Amino acid sequence: MEGLSYREIERIIGVSHVTVSKWVRQHGIRRFLQDFNYRPSYRILSRSELVEYLAEPEFLAGKGALITELGDKFMVIRWDRFR
């Protein structure tokens, strides 16, 4: 619930996003709502998706990024650079 979508959670733990949604409803989990100026974006990608994503010229334009391996997937975290 810290910024990941149900589909991203699905890719990380290997459980259907529908199941994740049911767990959230069943346990009454709520998103932590706070107005942050810092908003990183998270993406969970396969190897081929990562290659395509990195090929986009605007990928790092004015951004910082961290890429880490999650089993057979990769998590890309991007954020606006502080100026």
C-alpha distances in whole Angstrom, upper triangle without the diagonal:
4,6,6,8,9,12,11,9,13,15,13,14,17,16,16,13,15,14,11,11,13,12,9,12,14,13,12,8,8,5,7,10,13,15,15,18,16,14,14,13,12,14,15,18,21,24,26,23,23,27,27,24,26,29,28,30,27,25,25,27,26,23,22,21,20,20,19,20,18,21,22,19,19,16,17,15,17,18,21,24,25,28
4,6,9,11,13,11,11,14,15,14,15,18,18,18,16,18,18,14,14,17,15,13,16,18,16,15,11,10,7,7,10,11,13,12,15,13,11,10,11,10,13,14,18,21,24,26,23,22,25,26,22,24,27,26,28,25,22,23,25,23,20,19,17,17,17,17,19,17,20,22,19,17,14,15,12,14,15,18,20,21,25
4,7,10,12,10,10,14,14,14,16,18,18,18,15,17,18,14,14,18,17,14,17,19,18,17,14,12,9,9,10,12,13,12,14,12,9,8,7,7,10,12,15,19,22,23,20,19,23,23,19,21,24,23,25,22,19,20,22,21,18,17,16,15,16,16,18,17,20,21,18,16,13,13,11,12,13,16,18,20,23
4,7,8,6,7,10,11,10,12,14,14,14,11,14,15,11,12,16,15,13,16,18,17,17,14,13,10,12,14,15,17,16,17,15,12,10,8,7,8,9,13,16,19,20,17,17,21,21,18,20,23,22,24,22,19,20,23,22,19,18,16,15,15,15,16,14,17,18,15,14,11,11,11,13,14,18,21,22,26
4,5,5,6,9,10,11,12,14,13,12,9,11,13,10,10,14,14,12,14,17,17,17,14,13,11,14,15,17,18,18,20,18,14,13,10,9,9,10,13,16,19,20,17,18,21,21,18,21,23,22,25,23,20,22,24,24,21,21,19,18,17,17,18,16,18,18,15,15,13,13,13,15,17,20,23,25,28
4,5,5,6,9,10,11,11,10,8,5,8,9,6,7,10,11,10,12,15,15,15,13,13,12,15,17,20,21,21,23,21,18,17,14,12,11,11,14,16,20,21,18,19,23,22,20,23,26,25,28,26,23,25,27,28,25,24,22,21,20,19,19,16,18,18,15,16,14,16,16,19,20,24,27,29,32
4,5,5,6,9,10,10,9,8,5,9,10,9,10,13,14,13,16,18,18,19,17,17,16,19,20,22,24,23,25,23,19,17,14,11,10,9,11,13,17,17,15,16,20,19,18,21,23,22,25,24,21,24,26,27,24,23,21,20,18,18,17,15,16,16,13,14,13,15,16,18,20,24,27,29,32
4,5,5,6,9,10,10,10,8,12,13,10,12,15,15,14,17,19,19,20,17,17,15,18,19,21,22,21,23,20,17,15,12,8,7,6,9,11,15,16,13,14,18,18,16,18,21,21,24,22,19,21,24,24,21,20,17,16,15,14,14,11,14,13,10,11,9,11,12,15,18,21,24,26,30
4,5,5,6,8,8,9,7,11,10,8,10,13,12,12,15,17,16,17,15,15,14,17,19,21,23,22,24,21,18,16,14,11,10,8,11,14,17,19,17,17,21,21,19,22,24,24,27,26,23,24,27,27,24,23,20,18,16,15,14,11,13,14,12,12,11,14,14,17,20,23,26,28,32
4,6,6,5,5,5,5,9,9,7,10,12,12,13,16,17,17,19,17,18,17,20,22,25,26,26,27,25,22,19,17,14,12,10,12,13,16,18,16,17,21,21,20,22,25,25,28,27,24,26,29,30,26,25,22,20,18,17,15,12,13,13,11,13,13,16,17,20,23,26,29,31,35
4,6,5,7,8,9,12,12,11,14,16,16,16,19,21,21,22,20,21,20,22,24,26,27,26,27,25,21,19,16,12,10,7,8,9,13,14,13,14,17,18,17,19,22,22,26,25,22,24,27,28,24,23,20,18,15,14,12,9,10,10,8,10,10,13,15,18,21,25,27,30,33
4,6,8,10,11,14,13,11,14,17,15,16,19,20,20,21,19,20,19,20,23,25,26,25,26,24,21,18,16,12,11,8,10,11,14,16,15,15,18,20,18,20,23,24,27,26,22,24,27,28,24,22,19,17,14,12,10,7,8,9,8,9,9,12,14,18,21,24,27,29,33
4,6,9,10,13,11,10,13,15,13,15,18,18,18,20,18,20,19,21,24,26,28,27,29,26,23,21,19,15,14,11,13,14,17,19,18,18,22,23,22,24,27,27,30,29,26,28,31,31,28,26,23,20,18,15,13,10,10,11,11,13,13,16,18,21,24,28,30,32,36
4,7,9,12,10,10,14,15,14,16,19,19,20,22,20,22,21,24,26,29,31,30,31,29,26,23,21,17,15,12,13,13,16,18,17,18,22,23,22,24,27,27,31,30,27,29,32,33,29,28,25,22,20,17,15,11,11,11,11,14,14,18,20,23,26,30,32,35,38
4,6,8,7,7,10,11,11,13,16,16,17,19,18,20,20,23,25,28,30,30,32,29,26,24,22,18,17,14,16,16,19,21,20,21,24,25,24,27,29,29,33,32,29,31,34,34,31,30,27,25,22,20,18,15,14,15,14,17,17,20,22,25,27,31,34,36,39
4,5,5,6,9,10,11,13,15,15,17,18,17,19,19,23,25,28,30,30,31,29,26,24,21,18,17,14,16,16,20,21,20,21,25,24,24,27,29,29,32,31,29,31,33,34,31,30,27,26,24,22,20,17,17,17,16,18,18,21,22,25,28,31,34,36,40
4,5,5,6,9,10,11,12,14,15,16,15,16,16,19,21,24,26,26,28,26,23,21,19,16,15,13,15,17,20,21,19,21,24,24,22,26,28,27,31,29,27,29,31,32,29,28,26,24,23,22,20,17,18,18,16,18,17,19,20,23,25,28,31,33,37
4,5,5,6,9,10,11,12,14,15,15,16,17,21,22,26,28,28,30,29,25,24,22,20,18,17,19,20,24,25,22,24,28,27,26,29,31,31,34,32,30,32,34,35,32,32,29,28,26,25,24,21,22,21,20,22,21,23,24,26,28,31,34,36,40
4,5,5,6,9,10,10,12,14,14,16,17,20,23,26,28,29,31,30,26,25,23,20,20,18,20,21,25,26,24,26,29,29,28,31,33,33,36,34,32,34,36,36,33,33,30,28,27,25,24,20,21,21,20,22,21,24,24,27,29,32,35,37,41
4,5,5,6,9,10,11,12,11,13,14,17,19,23,25,25,28,26,23,22,20,17,17,16,18,20,24,25,23,24,28,27,26,29,31,31,34,32,29,31,33,33,30,29,27,25,24,23,22,18,19,20,18,20,18,21,21,24,26,29,32,34,37
4,5,5,6,9,10,11,10,11,12,16,18,21,24,25,27,26,23,22,20,18,18,17,20,22,26,27,24,26,29,29,27,30,32,31,34,32,30,32,34,34,31,30,28,27,26,25,24,21,23,23,21,22,21,22,23,25,26,29,32,34,37
4,5,5,6,8,10,10,13,15,18,20,24,26,28,30,29,26,26,24,22,22,21,23,25,29,30,28,29,32,32,30,33,36,35,38,36,34,35,38,37,34,34,32,30,29,28,27,24,25,25,24,25,24,26,26,28,30,33,36,38,41
4,5,5,6,8,8,11,13,17,19,23,26,26,29,28,25,25,23,21,21,20,23,25,28,30,28,29,32,32,31,33,36,35,38,36,33,35,37,37,34,33,30,29,28,26,25,22,23,24,23,24,23,25,25,28,29,32,35,36,40
4,6,5,6,5,8,10,13,16,19,22,23,26,25,22,22,21,19,20,20,23,25,29,30,28,28,32,32,30,32,35,34,37,34,32,33,35,35,32,31,29,27,27,26,25,22,24,25,23,24,22,24,23,26,27,29,32,34,37
4,6,5,7,9,11,15,17,21,23,25,28,27,25,25,24,22,23,23,26,28,32,33,30,31,35,34,32,35,38,37,39,37,34,36,38,37,34,34,32,31,30,29,29,26,27,28,27,27,25,27,26,29,29,32,35,36,40
4,6,8,11,14,17,20,23,26,28,31,30,28,28,26,25,25,25,28,30,33,35,32,33,37,37,35,37,40,39,42,40,37,39,41,40,37,36,34,33,32,31,30,27,28,29,28,29,27,29,29,31,32,35,38,39,42
4,6,9,12,15,18,21,24,26,29,28,26,26,25,24,25,24,28,30,33,35,33,33,37,37,35,37,40,39,42,39,37,38,40,39,36,35,33,31,31,29,29,26,27,29,27,28,26,28,27,30,31,33,36,37,40
4,6,10,12,15,18,22,23,27,26,24,25,24,23,25,25,28,31,34,36,33,34,37,37,35,37,40,39,41,38,36,37,39,38,35,34,32,31,31,30,30,27,29,31,29,29,27,28,27,29,29,32,35,35,39
4,7,9,12,15,19,20,23,23,21,21,21,20,22,22,25,28,31,33,30,31,34,34,32,34,37,36,38,35,33,33,35,34,31,30,29,28,28,27,27,24,26,28,26,26,23,25,23,26,26,28,31,32,35
4,6,9,12,15,17,20,20,18,19,19,19,21,22,25,28,32,33,30,30,34,33,31,33,36,34,36,33,31,32,33,32,29,29,27,27,27,27,28,25,28,29,27,26,23,24,22,24,24,26,29,29,33
4,6,9,12,14,17,16,15,16,16,16,18,19,23,26,29,31,28,27,31,31,28,30,33,31,33,30,28,28,30,28,25,25,24,24,24,24,25,23,26,27,25,24,20,21,19,20,20,22,25,26,29
4,6,10,11,15,14,13,15,16,16,19,21,25,28,31,32,29,29,32,32,29,30,33,32,33,30,28,28,29,27,24,24,23,23,24,24,26,24,27,29,26,25,21,21,19,20,19,21,24,24,27
4,7,9,13,13,12,15,16,17,20,22,26,29,32,33,30,29,33,32,29,31,33,31,32,29,27,27,28,26,24,24,24,24,26,26,28,27,30,31,28,26,23,22,20,20,19,20,23,22,25
4,6,10,11,11,14,16,18,21,23,27,31,33,34,31,30,33,33,29,30,33,31,32,28,27,26,27,24,22,22,23,23,25,26,28,27,31,32,29,27,23,23,19,19,17,18,20,20,22
4,7,9,9,13,15,18,21,24,27,31,33,34,31,30,33,32,28,29,32,30,30,26,25,24,24,22,20,21,22,23,25,27,29,29,32,33,30,28,24,22,19,18,16,16,18,17,20
4,5,7,10,13,16,19,22,25,29,31,32,29,27,30,30,26,27,30,27,27,24,22,21,22,19,17,17,18,20,22,24,27,26,30,31,28,25,21,20,16,15,12,13,15,14,16
4,6,10,13,16,19,23,25,29,31,32,28,27,29,29,25,25,28,25,25,21,20,19,19,16,15,15,17,19,22,24,27,27,31,32,28,25,22,19,16,14,11,10,12,11,13
4,6,10,13,16,20,22,26,27,29,26,24,26,26,22,22,25,23,23,20,18,17,17,14,12,12,13,15,18,20,23,24,28,29,25,22,18,16,12,11,8,8,10,9,12
4,6,10,13,16,19,23,25,26,22,21,24,23,19,20,23,21,21,18,16,15,16,14,12,12,12,14,16,18,21,21,25,26,22,19,16,14,10,9,7,8,11,12,15
4,7,10,13,16,20,21,22,19,17,20,20,16,17,20,18,19,16,14,13,15,13,10,9,9,10,13,15,18,18,22,22,19,16,12,10,6,5,4,7,10,12,16
4,7,10,13,17,18,19,16,15,18,17,14,15,18,16,17,15,12,13,14,14,11,11,9,11,12,14,16,16,20,20,16,14,10,8,6,5,6,9,13,15,18
4,7,10,14,16,17,14,13,16,16,13,14,17,16,18,16,13,14,16,16,13,12,10,10,10,11,13,13,16,17,13,10,7,6,5,7,9,13,15,18,21
4,6,10,12,13,10,9,13,13,10,12,15,15,17,16,12,14,17,18,15,14,11,11,10,11,12,12,14,14,10,8,6,5,7,9,12,15,18,21,24
4,7,10,12,9,9,13,13,11,13,16,16,19,18,15,17,20,21,18,17,13,12,10,10,10,9,11,10,7,6,5,6,9,12,15,19,21,24,27
4,7,8,5,6,9,10,9,11,14,14,18,17,14,17,20,21,18,18,14,13,10,10,10,10,11,9,6,5,6,8,11,13,17,20,22,26,29
4,6,5,6,9,10,10,12,14,16,19,20,17,19,22,24,21,20,17,15,12,12,10,10,10,7,5,6,9,11,14,17,20,24,25,29,32
4,5,5,6,9,10,11,13,15,18,19,16,18,22,24,21,20,17,15,12,12,10,11,11,8,7,7,10,11,15,17,21,24,25,29,32
4,5,5,6,9,10,11,13,17,18,16,18,21,24,22,21,18,17,14,15,13,14,14,11,10,10,13,13,17,19,22,25,26,30,33
4,5,5,6,9,10,11,15,16,13,16,19,22,19,19,16,16,13,14,13,14,15,12,10,9,11,11,14,16,19,22,24,27,30
4,5,5,6,9,10,13,14,11,14,17,19,17,16,13,12,9,11,11,13,14,12,9,7,9,8,12,13,17,20,21,25,27
4,5,5,6,9,12,14,11,14,17,20,18,17,15,15,12,14,13,16,16,14,12,11,13,12,15,16,19,21,23,26,28
4,6,5,7,11,12,10,14,16,19,18,18,16,16,14,16,16,18,19,16,14,13,14,13,16,16,19,21,23,26,28
4,5,6,9,10,7,11,13,16,14,15,12,13,12,14,15,17,19,16,13,11,12,10,12,12,15,17,19,23,25
4,5,8,9,6,9,12,14,13,13,11,12,11,14,15,17,19,17,15,12,12,10,12,12,15,17,18,21,23
4,6,9,8,10,12,16,15,16,14,16,14,17,18,21,22,20,17,15,16,14,16,15,18,19,20,24,25
4,6,5,9,10,14,13,15,14,16,15,18,20,22,24,22,19,17,17,14,15,14,16,17,18,22,23
4,6,7,8,11,12,14,14,17,17,20,22,24,27,25,22,19,19,16,17,14,16,16,17,20,21
4,6,5,9,9,12,12,15,16,20,22,24,27,25,22,19,18,15,15,12,13,13,14,17,18
4,6,9,8,9,9,12,12,16,18,20,23,22,19,15,14,11,11,9,11,11,13,17,18
4,6,5,7,7,11,12,16,19,21,24,23,20,17,15,12,11,8,9,9,10,13,15
4,5,9,10,14,16,20,23,25,28,27,24,20,19,15,14,11,11,9,10,13,14
4,7,10,14,16,20,23,26,29,28,25,22,19,16,14,10,9,6,6,9,10
4,7,10,13,17,20,22,25,25,22,18,16,12,10,6,5,5,5,9,11
4,7,10,14,17,20,23,23,20,16,14,10,8,6,5,6,6,9,12
4,7,10,14,16,19,19,16,13,10,7,6,4,6,9,9,12,15
4,7,10,13,16,17,14,10,8,6,5,7,9,12,12,15,18
4,7,10,13,13,10,7,6,5,6,9,12,15,16,19,22
4,7,10,11,9,6,5,7,9,12,15,18,19,22,25
4,6,7,6,4,6,9,12,15,18,22,23,25,29
4,6,5,5,7,10,13,16,20,23,25,27,31
4,6,8,10,14,16,20,23,27,28,31,34
4,7,10,13,17,20,24,27,28,31,35
4,7,10,13,16,20,24,25,28,31
4,6,10,13,17,20,21,25,28
4,6,10,13,17,19,21,25
4,6,10,14,15,18,22
4,7,11,12,15,19
4,7,9,12,15
4,6,9,12
4,6,9
4,6
4
